[in-house]
């Protein structure tokens, strides 16, 4: 921001590249010093840059743009004179007048987050900025920088990893000089496009090398030098554009009053993606499956930003041409959920035949195809068909991701894996509302295909579950799969776990499984009752109504904030709160979190219903508590995310014995989806006849009943094996 405000148009790109150059010098400095000192000395030496800045800070000139915005004309001109010594007094005066004019135009317009979505220019600036930042981080540069020694150790490169890291960072410093001189001659767009494409190509060949090594192809022994060359080329390509120009371009796109907010939002997105990439790198096989849950989350939230437009008379924003009736709203909301029911009935068997990996791949292809059909439809019946078929695919993804995670996880981290999938759902909802608030229905729908595309590109990294492979008699592949998933364990521990899997499968093979088997023993009966209660409580709490209808609900509540803005805020809070059970679940346990969540959802939904009841009565109290719906919705979503959101399918998949898991989980999902359809279909009709408050009071009461029943029958499954859980249910 400082560089952008003190630079001239002719050298703004160069100054931005210099900042990036110093970043790479810092990386090179750390790698070099870190290879010859201990952790404490390295950390102390990293303070030198801060000390140098403090010593030299008196030489720093405040930006003229900032001083002018504060009305400090004399100081602003002095600052400009220091920065423009090569210019005449007249040139400086003309530049100051331009700065002052820009500053004055913004004095009456305090930048707010909602301002980013008001004009086409700021919407486009936000989309471009977020795309650049996401591309920068998802290129994998931090993984290369953080894990160079380990990557080359895995590649069997004979040169020590630390030496390679120092050399690569030195090359990075040298290459960073190139855009410093090129950017103001060639332009930023060509450099950025070349950098993105080149990083993609070099990373592809690096991935191909490791894939061939994984397959133990003999040719690998002759090209052991390839990873070093590819990493050097990747880093060089990154430095030419993505590394040096991202923030330079972003700081140019926004008007002065929106620059801090715009850049801040982009940096937050960048940092969240950075955290996601770095955190998921060691778990890439699991995450490759969980990425599809982002697509599920985005499509389950899709109706939220889309519905107000489909109810509009404006043909420019409503692709159907005419506004939807209340009945059409009910049918449209429920159609994808009907697809979920059929998906459960059909795709459970497909998963048992083809395996989790292939089923997820085919569902991703179907998801991609039907979303493209939906994007280009302009007829309500085409919407119904596309949403139904897409719902079928989403159910296959939802069910198989949780089964996949359950089969590859260990007892100690099974809950955490389930929460990560739920977290991805939440990310998808945020993604949908952010994109939906800035783009058309068609563009939003096409953006919703991205998770499926990412999964298809990364599906080569997905490892089939040892349980499925062993069940098909592929013992060597199953053992190899388990070794890849348990790299932190020694050979003996892996063999013991594999024998446990084989013993479980042996018991299953001696049993002909039927639906009636769910009612044969007390344990399976209890498992079915508990599963049904959890799934019904999850849906009858009203969460789908809040997710689907946030913009419309807040429009009816006369809240002054835009419904889409509130939806983005609530979904962002949902994402942040979803992180909490990821760390708590294996410490606190699933029972306490589910009980707290159901009770808290009941309480917050009650107060939300009470607000709408008072509004219906035209009580004067409502005028003083307009903020209540926002607070209640935030608290409701937060409470739901702590238990009822991420944990139901995790618990359900733990309760049934392995041979009954597909039937048990499938039955529970069908019950959940039938209740979901009932809630979503009836809400628009009942709310129009009896009022929103009637629906919300009923959701509150149902959550309370769910809490009471779960308190009576739900056992704790934390750190318990399948046999221990079955024993508890049999008592």
Secondary structure, DSSP 8 states (H G I E B T S, - for coil): -HHHHHS-TTTHHHHHHHHHHHHHHHHHHHHHHHTTS-HHHHHHHTTHHHHHHHHHGGG----HHHHHHTT-HHHHHHHHHHHTTTS-HHHHHHHHHHHHHHHHHHHT----GGGGGTSHHHHHHHHHHHHHHHHHHHTTHHHHHHHHHHHHHHTT-SS-HHHHHHHHHHHHHHHHHHHHHHHHHH-HHHHHHHHHHHHHHHHHHHHHHHHHHHTT-GGGGG-TTHHHHHHHHHHHHHHTTHHHHHHHHHHHHS-HHHHHHHHHHHHHHHHHHHHHHHHHGGGHHHHHHHHHHHHHHHHHHHHHHHHHHHT-S-TTT-TTSS---HHHHHHHHHHHHHHHHHHHHHHHHHHHHH-HHHHHHHHHHHHHHHHHHHHT--SHHHHHHHHHHHHHHHHHHHHHHHHHHHHHS-TTTHHHHHHHHHHHHHHHHHHHHHHHTTS-HHHHHHHTTHHHHHHHHHGGG----HHHHHHTT-HHHHHHHHHHHTTTS-HHHHHHHHHHHHHHHHHHHT----GGGGGTSHHHHHHHHHHHHHHHHHHHTTHHHHHHHHHHHHHHTT-SS-HHHHHHHHHHHHHHHHHHHHHHHHHH-HHHHHHHHHHHHHHHHHHHHHHHHHHHTT-THHHH-TTHHHHHHHHHHHHHHTTTTTSHHHHHHHHS-GGGHHHHHHHHHHHHHHHHHHHHHHHHHHHHHH-HHHHHHHHHHHHHHHHHHHHHH----TT--HHHHHHHHH-
